[in-house]
Amino acid sequence: MNPYVPIVGLLILGALFALFSVSIAPIVGPKRFNRAKLDAYECGIEPAPQPIGGGRFPVKFYLTAMLFIIFDIETIFLYPWAVSFDALGLFGFVEMVLFILTVFIAYAYVWRRGGLNWD
């Protein structure tokens, strides 16, 4: 149990900081209310009426989200591979080339579907 004491201490310290920040913010924060701050949007554009069941989003939004997730996963896999590159040898290199090729195919799919073109 002794090696876990710093981790548990850090978790407790983080939780205490979060609770302190949330509880002290209403007390010390500014209290300048006005009509614009109480509106749903502060950007100055009046919101357009939405359909009752919600609107449909274009496929571009989902393709961009998938592309973002794919590149995040690629980055997560590239760091450990780079650290242990010497130990993996040729097998690790071939596997990473196949992985990057798969990611490139996903990127080409999104590009071909027009997910990167914003109108």
Backbone torsions as a table, in degrees:
resi	resn	phi	psi	omega
1	MET	NA	-22.7	-175.6
2	ASN	-61.5	-38.5	179.4
3	PRO	-67.2	-20.5	-177.3
4	TYR	-88.9	-5.8	-178.1
5	VAL	-60.4	-44.6	178.5
6	PRO	-63.4	-36.3	-179.6
7	ILE	-68.0	-44.3	178.3
8	VAL	-64.4	-40.2	177.2
9	GLY	-61.9	-40.8	178.1
10	LEU	-66.1	-40.2	176.8
11	LEU	-63.2	-42.7	178.2
12	ILE	-64.7	-43.2	178.7
13	LEU	-62.1	-41.5	177.7
14	GLY	-64.6	-41.7	178.4
15	ALA	-65.5	-41.0	178.0
16	LEU	-64.3	-40.2	178.7
17	PHE	-64.7	-41.8	179.5
18	ALA	-64.2	-46.1	178.6
19	LEU	-62.8	-41.3	178.8
20	PHE	-63.8	-43.3	-178.0
21	SER	-64.2	-42.1	-178.6
22	VAL	-70.2	-37.7	-176.7
23	SER	-79.1	-27.4	-177.0
24	ILE	-90.0	-19.7	-176.4
25	ALA	-59.5	-44.6	179.0
26	PRO	-65.6	-24.9	-178.0
27	ILE	-79.3	-46.9	-174.9
28	VAL	-97.6	-8.5	-177.9
29	GLY	-73.7	160.7	179.0
30	PRO	-67.3	149.2	-178.3
31	LYS	-125.3	48.9	179.7
32	ARG	-100.2	90.6	-179.5
33	PHE	-89.9	142.0	171.8
34	ASN	-145.5	174.3	-174.8
35	ARG	-64.1	-37.3	-177.9
36	ALA	-66.7	-35.7	179.9
37	LYS	-71.2	-27.4	-178.9
38	LEU	-85.2	-10.9	177.3
39	ASP	-71.8	164.2	-178.5
40	ALA	-69.0	-34.1	-179.1
41	TYR	-126.2	135.9	178.9
42	GLU	-102.4	3.8	-173.8
43	CYS	-80.2	-9.5	178.1
44	GLY	95.3	-7.4	179.0
45	ILE	-97.7	129.2	178.6
46	GLU	-69.4	133.5	-179.3
47	PRO	-68.6	140.3	178.4
48	ALA	-78.4	147.3	178.3
49	PRO	-64.9	137.8	-178.7
50	GLN	-102.0	150.2	174.7
51	PRO	-64.1	159.0	-175.6
52	ILE	-63.2	-42.6	-178.5
53	GLY	-84.0	3.3	-175.7
54	GLY	92.8	156.0	-179.2
55	GLY	-89.7	166.2	176.5
56	ARG	-94.4	137.5	177.5
57	PHE	-94.2	144.8	176.0
58	PRO	-65.7	155.8	-179.7
59	VAL	-64.0	-23.9	-179.1
60	LYS	-57.5	-37.1	-179.5
61	PHE	-64.3	-42.4	-179.5
62	TYR	-70.5	-38.6	177.9
63	LEU	-64.1	-41.0	178.1
64	THR	-65.5	-39.8	177.8
65	ALA	-64.4	-41.9	177.8
66	MET	-64.0	-40.5	178.9
67	LEU	-63.4	-41.9	178.3
68	PHE	-60.7	-44.5	-179.6
69	ILE	-66.4	-40.1	179.7
70	ILE	-62.1	-44.1	-179.8
71	PHE	-71.6	-29.7	173.0
72	ASP	-64.7	-43.7	179.2
73	ILE	-65.4	-38.3	177.7
74	GLU	-62.0	-43.0	179.6
75	THR	-64.2	-39.8	179.4
76	ILE	-62.9	-35.9	179.9
77	PHE	-81.6	-24.5	-178.4
78	LEU	-73.4	-34.1	-178.1
79	TYR	-63.2	-53.4	178.7
80	PRO	-64.1	-33.0	178.5
81	TRP	-64.6	-41.6	179.9
82	ALA	-66.5	-34.8	-179.5
83	VAL	-69.4	-40.2	-176.6
84	SER	-106.5	31.8	-176.9
85	PHE	-62.4	-43.1	-178.0
86	ASP	-65.7	-36.6	-177.7
87	ALA	-74.3	-26.5	-176.7
88	LEU	-80.1	-31.5	177.8
89	GLY	70.5	-151.2	-176.3
90	LEU	-66.7	-35.4	179.0
91	PHE	-59.9	-46.2	179.0
92	GLY	-63.9	-37.0	179.1
93	PHE	-66.0	-44.9	-179.5
94	VAL	-64.7	-41.8	178.8
95	GLU	-62.5	-39.9	-179.9
96	MET	-71.3	-34.5	175.8
97	VAL	-63.8	-42.3	177.5
98	LEU	-64.6	-39.0	179.1
99	PHE	-65.2	-45.5	179.7
100	ILE	-66.7	-34.6	175.8
101	LEU	-63.6	-40.5	177.2
102	THR	-63.6	-41.6	178.2
103	VAL	-65.4	-38.6	178.5
104	PHE	-65.1	-35.7	176.9
105	ILE	-63.9	-41.1	176.8
106	ALA	-64.1	-40.9	177.9
107	TYR	-63.3	-43.7	179.3
108	ALA	-64.0	-36.3	177.9
109	TYR	-63.0	-46.3	-179.9
110	VAL	-65.3	-40.1	179.9
111	TRP	-64.0	-43.5	-179.0
112	ARG	-66.9	-35.0	179.3
113	ARG	-75.8	-6.8	178.8
114	GLY	84.2	20.3	-179.7
115	GLY	-71.6	-16.4	179.3
116	LEU	-96.8	-5.7	179.8
117	ASN	-94.5	118.1	178.5
118	TRP	-105.4	127.3	-179.3
119	ASP	-86.4	NA	NA
